[in-house]
Amino acid sequence: MKPVLTAADLERVPEGGEVAVTQETLITPLARDEAERRGITFRTVPSNEREASGGVVEPPGGEKVSARVVAIGADHGGFELKEQLKAYLRDWGYKFLDLGTDSTAAVDYPDFAEAVANAVARGDAWLGVVVDSAGIGSSIAANKVAGARAALCYDRATARNSREHNDANVLSLGPS
């Protein structure tokens, strides 16, 4: 049976702390949201290391763990919205990985959707955002990457539902 980490398990973790999990650990969407709210990060470790630490590792010297990172990418149709979103992410205290494109010159959206999905799946980014002319194609392309769960969201209700019920980790958008 796979271990499950819930929001209740995070109650004893200090703000800015770190939780050691194994590759097999299932982290509930509510636990992920609670970890984000409190600046708690997850670190994947071998099964024996997690057991030895009790699963909780505090940052050295009590210092705060680095800010959340969001991977963001777009094709030429989503370039302008991507640039606007970067400003919002910065204002909201997020760091971001801009994975392209860098202009409105025509490019292929699957390349950028795959780059964002891979960054999330590898753990280089906590969440991802992909933008293309409609959002549909990038969602389909991102979902081909193992570990990425992309959802095309068009309002707050679909965004909330995709996180809470489907554990989506890549948001797909269209500028219109």
C-alpha positions, 0 to 999 in steps of 0.5 A: 500500500502506498503512503498517503500524505494529507493536510493533517500530516502537515500540522506539525511541520513548521512554516517554511519546513520541508517534508521528505516523501518517497517516490510512491507517496501520494500527496492529496491536493489539499495537502499540496495547497496547504504546503503552498500556503505555508511555504512547505516543500516536498523532497523526494528521498529513498524509502529508508531515509524517510523512515529514519527522519520520520518524514519531516526535515526542517530547513537548516538554521530555521531559514525559509525555503526558497519561493515557489517556482512556476514554469510558464510557456506559450506559443506566438498566440499566447505570448502577450498573455504570458508576459502579463502573467509573468508580471502577476506571478512576480507581484504575488511572490512567485519565481518563474521559469520562462520557457518561451516563446520570446516573441509573436513570431510563429512557433509550434505550441507543442514544443512549449507545452512539452517544456513546461510539462517536463519542468513540472514532472521533473520537479524543476517547477511546482506548477506550470502554465501554458498559453496558446491561441485557444488553450486546447492544444497545449493541454493535450500536448502537456498531458502526454508527459508522464507526471503532468496533469494539464487542465484547460480552465476558463473560470475560477470554478474549473480551476478550483475543481481541476486542482481539488479533484484532479490534482492538476499541476499545469494550467492551460489557457487561451488569451480570448 
